[in-house]
């Protein structure tokens, strides 16, 4: 291949060739069936299927981190640990303090039934709450402007020494941090899937070009330009990659849709899936796969056409 012809294999020329119809049937230079075609379609479908789950994980963990941060930031808990004879008095004092604190919208004492549910994972059902030295719990809801947590702590220490204010910072930060790391993991997985797809499509394109070396030489002898040959390979493999990715994306979306809801799964799946307009994000996966196929096949064609003489 001449240097000028190599320069003609630019992205613009290949893109125009990809968009134009093929009335002359030049795509027939690429084998329509065989191991390379099957490998390209299967690899694109498998990677797209995994990409749907990686994308769902990234979106779900983002929602999870936002929900945890919002819910835990809006509620705090006052824990009252005092001798039995002082418990009622300190509880009444704490409720009065909370009622007169600016920025607190509501404060309610958790009934024994709710405390029992909180302890059930550790002590089992039918926890004898009344005979255990369990502190009183008061759930506090913030108003829109919030309240001064440090000032409230000092006031509680002075008026109800057995009361401790817990704003859930110790629990909230690790949870939000963990959800953020899961989201990063999902995004990294998408990048790895894209890189793997590109590598497999490149290998398949190289195999097809190498297997058709004699055909390429004959095409050159009869006047075919390298841009025509390269466009045939790029068009065929780009379409294979996009078609395979479309199949994998549809199967992945069906699998995500078929997952049980959070309630049915007992909260284990933490809402893995897409919501609302989020269902449109997977539509980008076949487009991305086609772009990866385009770039990977172009790179393979440039290298292989230099070697075929």
C-alpha positions in Angstrom: 0.0 0.0 0.0 1.3 3.4 -0.9 1.7 6.1 1.7 -0.9 8.3 0.0 -3.4 5.5 0.1 -2.7 4.9 3.8 -3.5 8.6 4.5 -6.8 8.2 2.6 -8.0 5.7 5.2 -9.0 8.4 7.5 -12.1 8.4 9.7 -14.1 10.7 7.5 -13.7 8.5 4.4 -14.5 5.3 6.3 -17.5 6.9 7.9 -18.9 8.0 4.6 -18.3 4.5 3.2 -20.1 3.1 6.2 -23.1 5.3 5.7 -23.4 4.8 1.9 -25.3 1.7 0.5 -23.4 -1.0 -1.2 -25.0 -1.6 -4.5 -21.9 -3.2 -6.0 -21.7 -5.8 -3.3 -18.1 -5.0 -2.2 -19.0 -6.3 1.3 -18.9 -9.8 -0.1 -15.1 -9.6 0.2 -15.7 -10.2 3.9 -17.0 -13.7 4.7 -20.6 -13.4 5.8 -20.5 -16.5 8.0 -17.9 -18.5 9.7 -16.1 -18.3 13.0 -15.2 -14.6 12.8 -18.8 -13.6 12.2 -20.0 -15.8 15.0 -17.3 -14.6 17.3 -18.0 -10.9 16.6 -21.7 -11.2 17.2 -21.4 -13.4 20.2 -18.7 -11.3 21.8 -20.7 -8.1 21.2 -23.9 -9.7 22.6 -22.1 -11.0 25.7 -20.3 -7.8 26.5 -23.5 -5.8 25.9 -25.4 -8.1 28.3 -22.8 -7.5 31.0 -22.7 -3.8 30.2 -26.4 -3.5 31.0 -25.8 -4.9 34.5 -22.8 -2.7 35.0 -24.8 0.3 34.0 -27.7 -0.7 36.2 -25.3 -1.2 39.1 -23.7 2.3 38.6 -27.1 4.0 38.4 -28.6 2.0 41.3 -25.7 2.7 43.7 -25.9 6.4 42.8 -29.6 6.4 43.8 -28.8 4.4 46.9 -26.0 6.8 48.0 -28.3 9.8 47.5 -31.2 8.1 49.4 -29.1 7.0 52.3 -27.5 10.4 52.6 -30.9 12.2 52.4 -32.8 9.9 54.8 -30.1 9.7 57.4 -29.4 13.4 57.3 -33.1 14.2 57.9 -33.5 12.1 61.0 -31.5 11.8 64.2 -32.0 9.7 67.3 -31.8 10.5 71.0 -30.9 7.5 73.1 -31.8 7.6 76.8 -29.9 5.3 79.2 -30.9 5.9 82.8 -31.8 4.0 86.0 -35.4 2.6 85.9 -36.7 5.1 88.4 -35.3 8.0 86.4 -36.2 6.8 82.9 -39.7 8.4 82.7 -38.5 11.7 84.2 -35.5 12.0 81.8 -37.7 11.0 78.9 -40.2 13.8 79.7 -37.3 16.2 80.0 -35.8 15.2 76.7 -39.1 15.5 74.9 -39.5 19.0 76.3 -36.0 20.0 75.2 -36.7 18.7 71.7 -40.0 20.5 71.6 -38.4 23.8 72.4 -35.4 23.4 70.1 -35.6 25.5 66.9 -35.1 23.5 63.7 -36.8 20.3 65.0 -40.0 19.4 63.2 -41.1 16.4 65.2 -39.9 14.1 68.0 -41.5 10.8 68.9 -40.6 7.9 71.2 -40.3 4.6 69.4 -42.7 2.1 70.9 -41.6 -1.2 72.2 -42.9 -3.0 69.1 -40.5 -1.0 66.8 -37.6 -1.5 69.2 -38.4 -5.2 69.1 -38.2 -5.2 65.3 -34.8 -3.5 65.5 -33.4 -6.1 67.8 -35.0 -9.1 66.1 -32.0 -9.8 63.7 -29.8 -10.2 66.8 -32.1 -11.7 69.4 -34.7 -13.4 67.3 -38.5 -13.0 67.4 -40.5 -12.3 70.5 -37.7 -10.3 72.2 -38.7 -9.6 75.9 -38.1 -5.9 75.6 -39.7 -5.1 78.9 -37.1 -7.2 80.9 -34.0 -6.1 79.0 -32.0 -3.0 80.0 -32.7 -1.4 76.6 -32.5 2.4 76.3 -35.4 4.6 75.2 -35.2 5.7 71.7 -36.6 9.0 70.4 -36.7 9.7 66.7 -36.2 13.3 65.8 -37.1 14.8 62.4 -35.4 18.0 61.3 -37.2 21.0 59.8 -36.0 22.5 56.6 -33.5 24.8 58.2 -32.1 22.1 60.5 -30.9 22.6 64.0 -27.6 23.2 65.9 -26.6 19.6 66.9 -23.7 20.7 69.1 -25.9 23.1 71.1 -28.5 20.4 71.5 -25.9 18.0 72.8 -24.8 20.5 75.4 -28.3 21.2 76.5 -29.1 17.5 76.8 -26.0 16.9 78.9 -27.1 19.6 81.3 -30.8 18.7 81.6 -30.8 14.9 80.9 -27.4 13.4 81.6 -28.5 10.0 80.4 -29.5 11.3 76.9 -27.1 11.0 73.9 -27.8 12.6 70.5 -26.9 10.4 67.5 -27.0 12.2 64.2 -26.0 9.0 62.3 -22.8 10.4 61.0 -20.9 7.3 62.1 -23.3 5.2 60.0 -24.1 7.5 57.2 -20.5 8.3 56.0 -19.4 4.6 55.6 -22.6 3.7 53.8 -22.5 6.6 51.4 -18.8 6.0 50.8 -19.4 2.3 50.1 -22.2 3.1 47.6 -19.9 5.6 45.9 -17.2 3.0 45.5 -19.8 0.6 44.0 -20.7 3.2 41.5 -17.1 3.7 40.5 -16.8 -0.1 40.2 -19.7 -0.1 37.9 -18.2 2.6 35.7 -14.8 0.8 35.7 -16.6 -2.4 34.6 -18.1 -0.5 31.7 -14.6 0.6 30.6 -13.2 -2.9 30.9 -16.2 -4.3 28.9 -15.6 -1.7 26.2 -11.8 -2.5 26.1 -12.5 -6.3 25.9 -15.1 -5.8 23.2 -12.5 -3.7 21.2 -9.9 -6.4 21.6 -12.1 -9.2 20.5 -13.4 -7.4 17.5 -9.9 -6.5 16.5 -8.8 -10.1 16.7 -11.8 -11.2 14.6 -11.2 -8.5 12.0 -7.5 -9.5 11.8 -8.4 -13.1 11.3 -10.8 -12.2 8.5 -8.3 -9.9 6.8 -5.6 -12.6 7.1 -7.8 -15.3 5.7 -8.7 -13.1 2.8 -5.2 -12.1 1.9 -5.3 -13.7 -1.5 -8.7 -12.1 -2.3 -7.2 -8.7 -1.3 -4.3 -9.2 -3.7 -6.6 -10.0 -6.5 -8.8 -7.0 -5.8 -5.8 -4.8 -6.0 -4.7 -6.3 -9.3 -8.1 -5.5 -10.8 -7.9 -1.9 -9.6 -9.7 -1.9 -6.2 -8.5 0.8 -3.9 -7.5 0.1 -0.3 -10.2 2.5 0.9 -12.8 0.3 -0.8 -11.4 -2.9 0.7 -11.1 -1.3 4.2 -14.6 0.1 4.0 -16.0 -3.3 3.2 -14.4 -4.8 6.4 -15.3 -1.8 8.6 -18.9 -1.8 7.4 -19.4 -5.5 7.9 -17.8 -5.7 11.4 -19.3 -2.5 12.6 -22.8 -3.8 11.7 -22.0 -7.2 13.3 -20.9 -5.5 16.5 -23.9 -3.2 16.7 -26.3 -6.1 15.9 -24.8 -8.4 18.5 -24.8 -5.6 21.1 -28.5 -4.9 20.3 -29.3 -8.5 21.0 -27.3 -8.5 24.2 -28.8 -5.2 25.4 -32.4 -6.5 24.9 -31.7 -9.7 26.8 -30.0 -7.7 29.6 -32.9 -5.3 29.9 -35.3 -8.2 30.0 -33.2 -9.8 32.8 -33.1 -6.6 34.7 -36.9 -6.1 34.3 -37.5 -9.7 35.5 -35.5 -9.2 38.8 -37.7 -9.3 41.9 -38.6 -6.0 43.5 -36.8 -4.8 46.6 -39.6 -5.9 48.9 -39.8 -9.4 47.4 -36.0 -9.7 47.6 -35.9 -8.6 51.2 -33.9 -5.5 50.4 -30.9 -7.6 49.1 -30.9 -6.2 45.6 -31.2 -2.6 46.9 -33.2 -1.5 43.9 -30.9 -2.8 41.2 -32.3 -1.7 37.9 -33.5 1.3 35.9 -36.1 3.9 36.8 -38.0 6.3 34.6 -35.8 7.8 31.9 -33.0 5.6 33.1 -34.4 2.9 30.8 -33.1 4.9 27.9 -29.4 4.6 28.9 -29.0 1.0 27.7 -30.1 2.2 24.2 -26.6 3.8 24.0 -24.9 0.5 24.4 -25.4 -0.8 20.7 -24.3 2.7 19.5 -21.2 2.5 21.6 -20.5 -1.1 20.4 -20.8 0.1 16.8 -18.4 2.9 17.4 -16.0 0.4 19.1 -16.3 -1.9 16.2 -15.7 0.9 13.7 -12.5 2.1 15.5 -11.2 -1.5 16.2 -11.8 -2.7 12.6 -10.2 0.5 11.1 -7.1 -0.1 13.2 -6.9 -3.7 12.2 -7.4 -2.9 8.5 -4.6 -0.2 8.6 -2.2 -2.8 10.0 -3.2 -5.7 7.9 -3.4 -3.9 4.6 0.2 -2.7 5.1 1.3 -6.3 5.4 -0.6 -7.8 2.5 1.4 -7.3 -0.7 
